[in-house]
Amino acid sequence: MIIYAVEVAGWLGAICVLAAYMLLSTGKLTSRSVAFHWLNIIGAAGFIVNTAWHNAIPSMALNVVWLGIGAWALWRISAST
């Protein structure tokens, strides 16, 4: 049962990251949008769960950094308001 949860986390992560990119590319979101960064953070978290389970350490490390960038951007957005 846990393997299904891991795979769902990975697929939801992929959907969130792709949605963020699509919405940014179509002008529905901006790079300063809170929603854009939350989609990336949630997406990265899903990828972290999935890649850690599959021992894909380089991909996991990339997504830890990706999540950190999103969190940092949210912090900067909240600090400027």
Phi, psi and omega in degrees: 000324181295326180297326177293319178296321178295316180292320177298318178300318179296315180292320176295323175300315180298316180298316181296315181294317178295321178297317179300316181294316180297314181294324176292314183294330180268002177080009178284332176231160174246169179290348177260008182281133176298319180298320178302314182287324176295320176300319179291321179295313179296318178299314179298320179298318177298318178294323179299313179302311184294313183289327176296317179300321183268008179057036176266076189299316178300318178293322178296315180298317177303316182285333172296316178295316180302314178298318179297320178296317178297317179295319178297317179297318178298319179299316179296320179296315182290329179288335183270356180258000000 
